[in-house]
Amino acid sequence: MVEMPPALVIIAQVFIGLFSGVLGLILATPIMVIILVVVKMVYIHDILGDESLKV
């Protein structure tokens, strides 16, 4: 499970849904989860060296 703010889910669904239609609306949340995990793993853990955040 990934903790993601509800506002981020709604914003992702609106923007990705606008650009990609119904398929984008369905896949908006999984796409945002992938982006969130990659940012946490690559940027926060590797570049900043912060190990306190869980993925």
The first five atom37 places (N, CA, C, CB, O) and aatype in JSON, in Angstrom:
{
  "aatype": [12, 19, 6, 12, 14, 14, 0, 10, 19, 9, 9, 0, 5, 19, 13, 9, 7, 10, 13, 15, 7, 19, 10, 7, 10, 9, 10, 0, 16, 14, 9, 12, 19, 9, 9, 10, 19, 19, 19, 11, 12, 19, 18, 9, 8, 3, 9, 10, 7, 3, 6, 15, 10, 11, 19],
  "atom_mask": [
    [1, 1, 1, 1, 1],
    [1, 1, 1, 1, 1],
    [1, 1, 1, 1, 1],
    [1, 1, 1, 1, 1],
    [1, 1, 1, 1, 1],
    [1, 1, 1, 1, 1],
    [1, 1, 1, 1, 1],
    [1, 1, 1, 1, 1],
    [1, 1, 1, 1, 1],
    [1, 1, 1, 1, 1],
    [1, 1, 1, 1, 1],
    [1, 1, 1, 1, 1],
    [1, 1, 1, 1, 1],
    [1, 1, 1, 1, 1],
    [1, 1, 1, 1, 1],
    [1, 1, 1, 1, 1],
    [1, 1, 1, 0, 1],
    [1, 1, 1, 1, 1],
    [1, 1, 1, 1, 1],
    [1, 1, 1, 1, 1],
    [1, 1, 1, 0, 1],
    [1, 1, 1, 1, 1],
    [1, 1, 1, 1, 1],
    [1, 1, 1, 0, 1],
    [1, 1, 1, 1, 1],
    [1, 1, 1, 1, 1],
    [1, 1, 1, 1, 1],
    [1, 1, 1, 1, 1],
    [1, 1, 1, 1, 1],
    [1, 1, 1, 1, 1],
    [1, 1, 1, 1, 1],
    [1, 1, 1, 1, 1],
    [1, 1, 1, 1, 1],
    [1, 1, 1, 1, 1],
    [1, 1, 1, 1, 1],
    [1, 1, 1, 1, 1],
    [1, 1, 1, 1, 1],
    [1, 1, 1, 1, 1],
    [1, 1, 1, 1, 1],
    [1, 1, 1, 1, 1],
    [1, 1, 1, 1, 1],
    [1, 1, 1, 1, 1],
    [1, 1, 1, 1, 1],
    [1, 1, 1, 1, 1],
    [1, 1, 1, 1, 1],
    [1, 1, 1, 1, 1],
    [1, 1, 1, 1, 1],
    [1, 1, 1, 1, 1],
    [1, 1, 1, 0, 1],
    [1, 1, 1, 1, 1],
    [1, 1, 1, 1, 1],
    [1, 1, 1, 1, 1],
    [1, 1, 1, 1, 1],
    [1, 1, 1, 1, 1],
    [1, 1, 1, 1, 1]
  ],
  "atom_positions": [
    [[0.83, -1.18, 0.0], [0.0, 0.0, 0.0], [0.88, 1.24, 0.0], [-0.95, 0.0, 1.2], [1.95, 1.27, 0.59]],
    [[0.38, 2.25, -0.69], [1.09, 3.51, -0.79], [0.19, 4.61, -0.25], [1.51, 3.81, -2.26], [-1.0, 4.68, -0.56]],
    [[0.78, 5.46, 0.57], [0.01, 6.59, 1.1], [0.09, 7.74, 0.1], [0.55, 7.03, 2.5], [1.18, 8.21, -0.24]],
    [[-1.08, 8.18, -0.37], [-1.13, 9.25, -1.35], [-2.26, 10.2, -0.98], [-1.33, 8.68, -2.79], [-3.37, 9.75, -0.68]],
    [[-2.0, 11.49, -1.0], [-3.04, 12.46, -0.63], [-4.24, 12.4, -1.59], [-2.46, 13.87, -0.62], [-4.05, 12.28, -2.8]],
    [[-5.46, 12.46, -1.07], [-6.65, 12.4, -1.93], [-6.7, 13.51, -2.99], [-7.89, 12.48, -1.08], [-7.19, 13.29, -4.09]],
    [[-6.19, 14.68, -2.65], [-6.19, 15.77, -3.64], [-5.3, 15.43, -4.83], [-5.71, 17.09, -2.99], [-5.61, 15.81, -5.96]],
    [[-4.21, 14.73, -4.59], [-3.32, 14.31, -5.67], [-4.01, 13.31, -6.59], [-2.03, 13.7, -5.11], [-3.81, 13.35, -7.81]],
    [[-4.82, 12.43, -6.03], [-5.57, 11.47, -6.83], [-6.57, 12.2, -7.73], [-6.31, 10.46, -5.92], [-6.69, 11.89, -8.92]],
    [[-7.29, 13.15, -7.18], [-8.3, 13.88, -7.95], [-7.64, 14.71, -9.04], [-9.14, 14.78, -7.02], [-8.11, 14.73, -10.18]],
    [[-6.55, 15.4, -8.71], [-5.86, 16.21, -9.71], [-5.31, 15.34, -10.83], [-4.72, 17.01, -9.05], [-5.41, 15.7, -12.0]],
    [[-4.74, 14.2, -10.48], [-4.22, 13.28, -11.5], [-5.33, 12.77, -12.4], [-3.49, 12.1, -10.83], [-5.16, 12.7, -13.61]],
    [[-6.47, 12.42, -11.82], [-7.58, 11.92, -12.62], [-8.11, 12.99, -13.57], [-8.7, 11.43, -11.71], [-8.46, 12.69, -14.71]],
    [[-8.17, 14.22, -13.11], [-8.66, 15.3, -13.96], [-7.71, 15.55, -15.13], [-8.85, 16.59, -13.15], [-8.13, 15.56, -16.29]],
    [[-6.42, 15.75, -14.82], [-5.47, 16.1, -15.88], [-5.2, 14.95, -16.84], [-4.18, 16.56, -15.26], [-5.2, 15.15, -18.05]],
    [[-4.96, 13.76, -16.32], [-4.69, 12.63, -17.21], [-5.96, 12.25, -17.95], [-4.14, 11.43, -16.41], [-5.89, 11.84, -19.11]],
    [[-7.11, 12.37, -17.31], [-8.38, 12.11, -17.99], [-8.65, 13.09, -19.12], [0.0, 0.0, 0.0], [-9.2, 12.7, -20.16]],
    [[-8.28, 14.34, -18.94], [-8.46, 15.34, -20.0], [-7.61, 15.01, -21.23], [-8.1, 16.73, -19.49], [-8.07, 15.14, -22.36]],
    [[-6.38, 14.59, -21.0], [-5.48, 14.33, -22.11], [-5.65, 12.96, -22.74], [-4.08, 14.49, -21.66], [-5.36, 12.78, -23.92]],
    [[-6.12, 11.97, -21.97], [-6.16, 10.6, -22.48], [-7.55, 9.99, -22.53], [-5.29, 9.75, -21.64], [-7.69, 8.85, -22.97]],
    [[-8.56, 10.69, -22.09], [-9.92, 10.16, -22.15], [-10.21, 9.16, -21.04], [0.0, 0.0, 0.0], [-9.66, 9.25, -19.95]],
    [[-11.09, 8.22, -21.35], [-11.56, 7.26, -20.34], [-10.44, 6.35, -19.88], [-12.71, 6.42, -20.9], [-10.34, 6.05, -18.69]],
    [[-9.6, 5.91, -20.79], [-8.49, 5.03, -20.4], [-7.53, 5.76, -19.46], [-7.72, 4.53, -21.66], [-7.04, 5.17, -18.5]],
    [[-7.28, 7.02, -19.72], [-6.44, 7.82, -18.83], [-7.07, 8.0, -17.47], [0.0, 0.0, 0.0], [-6.37, 8.02, -16.45]],
    [[-8.39, 8.14, -17.44], [-9.1, 8.28, -16.18], [-8.97, 7.02, -15.34], [-10.58, 8.61, -16.43], [-8.8, 7.08, -14.12]],
    [[-9.05, 5.88, -15.99], [-8.92, 4.59, -15.29], [-7.5, 4.38, -14.79], [-9.33, 3.43, -16.21], [-7.3, 3.87, -13.69]],
    [[-6.51, 4.77, -15.58], [-5.12, 4.5, -15.24], [-4.42, 5.65, -14.5], [-4.36, 4.2, -16.49], [-3.23, 5.55, -14.21]],
    [[-5.13, 6.71, -14.21], [-4.52, 7.88, -13.58], [-3.93, 7.56, -12.2], [-5.55, 9.0, -13.45], [-2.8, 7.96, -11.91]],
    [[-4.66, 6.87, -11.37], [-4.17, 6.56, -10.03], [-2.97, 5.62, -10.05], [-5.29, 5.95, -9.19], [-1.98, 5.89, -9.37]],
    [[-3.0, 4.52, -10.82], [-1.79, 3.68, -10.88], [-0.57, 4.41, -11.44], [-2.06, 2.45, -11.72], [0.55, 4.18, -10.99]],
    [[-0.78, 5.28, -12.41], [0.33, 6.05, -12.97], [0.92, 6.96, -11.9], [-0.13, 6.87, -14.2], [2.14, 7.06, -11.78]],
    [[0.07, 7.63, -11.13], [0.56, 8.52, -10.08], [1.28, 7.74, -8.98], [-0.59, 9.32, -9.48], [2.26, 8.24, -8.42]],
    [[0.83, 6.54, -8.66], [1.51, 5.71, -7.66], [2.9, 5.35, -8.16], [0.68, 4.43, -7.35], [3.86, 5.4, -7.4]],
    [[3.01, 4.98, -9.43], [4.32, 4.63, -9.99], [5.24, 5.84, -9.93], [4.18, 4.14, -11.45], [6.4, 5.71, -9.52]],
    [[4.75, 7.01, -10.33], [5.56, 8.22, -10.29], [5.98, 8.55, -8.86], [4.79, 9.4, -10.9], [7.13, 8.91, -8.62]],
    [[5.06, 8.43, -7.91], [5.35, 8.73, -6.51], [6.42, 7.79, -5.95], [4.07, 8.61, -5.68], [7.33, 8.25, -5.26]],
    [[6.33, 6.51, -6.25], [7.31, 5.54, -5.75], [8.68, 5.79, -6.38], [6.85, 4.1, -6.04], [9.7, 5.74, -5.69]],
    [[8.71, 6.06, -7.68], [9.98, 6.32, -8.35], [10.65, 7.57, -7.79], [9.77, 6.46, -9.88], [11.85, 7.58, -7.55]],
    [[9.87, 8.62, -7.57], [10.44, 9.84, -6.99], [10.98, 9.58, -5.6], [9.38, 10.96, -6.95], [12.07, 10.04, -5.26]],
    [[10.25, 8.84, -4.79], [10.73, 8.55, -3.44], [12.0, 7.7, -3.47], [9.65, 7.83, -2.63], [12.93, 7.96, -2.71]],
    [[12.04, 6.7, -4.34], [13.2, 5.81, -4.38], [14.42, 6.51, -4.97], [12.88, 4.57, -5.18], [15.52, 6.42, -4.42]],
    [[14.25, 7.19, -6.09], [15.39, 7.77, -6.78], [15.82, 9.08, -6.15], [15.06, 7.99, -8.24], [16.99, 9.25, -5.81]],
    [[14.91, 10.0, -5.98], [15.29, 11.33, -5.52], [15.52, 11.39, -4.01], [14.22, 12.33, -5.91], [16.58, 11.82, -3.56]],
    [[14.55, 10.97, -3.25], [14.63, 11.14, -1.8], [15.64, 10.18, -1.18], [13.25, 10.93, -1.16], [16.46, 10.59, -0.36]],
    [[15.59, 8.9, -1.56], [16.49, 7.93, -0.94], [17.91, 8.04, -1.48], [15.97, 6.52, -1.14], [18.87, 8.12, -0.72]],
    [[18.05, 8.05, -2.82], [19.38, 8.01, -3.41], [20.08, 9.36, -3.41], [19.3, 7.49, -4.81], [21.24, 9.45, -3.0]],
    [[19.41, 10.4, -3.85], [20.06, 11.7, -3.98], [20.14, 12.43, -2.65], [19.32, 12.55, -5.0], [21.2, 12.94, -2.29]],
    [[19.04, 12.49, -1.92], [19.04, 13.21, -0.66], [19.57, 12.37, 0.5], [17.66, 13.68, -0.34], [20.03, 12.92, 1.5]],
    [[19.52, 11.05, 0.37], [20.04, 10.17, 1.41], [19.15, 10.05, 2.62], [0.0, 0.0, 0.0], [19.63, 9.67, 3.69]],
    [[17.88, 10.36, 2.48], [16.94, 10.29, 3.6], [16.33, 8.89, 3.65], [15.82, 11.38, 3.47], [15.55, 8.53, 2.76]],
    [[16.67, 8.11, 4.66], [16.16, 6.75, 4.78], [14.95, 6.68, 5.71], [17.25, 5.82, 5.28], [14.44, 5.59, 5.95]],
    [[14.49, 7.8, 6.23], [13.4, 7.77, 7.19], [12.04, 7.57, 6.53], [13.38, 9.05, 7.98], [11.09, 7.14, 7.2]],
    [[11.92, 7.87, 5.22], [10.65, 7.7, 4.52], [10.51, 6.28, 4.01], [10.53, 8.68, 3.36], [11.43, 5.73, 3.42]],
    [[9.36, 5.7, 4.25], [9.09, 4.35, 3.77], [8.42, 4.42, 2.41], [8.22, 3.58, 4.77], [7.62, 5.32, 2.15]],
    [[8.73, 3.48, 1.55], [8.1, 3.43, 0.22], [6.88, 2.57, 0.29], [9.07, 2.9, -0.85], [6.2, 2.4, -0.72]]
  ]
}
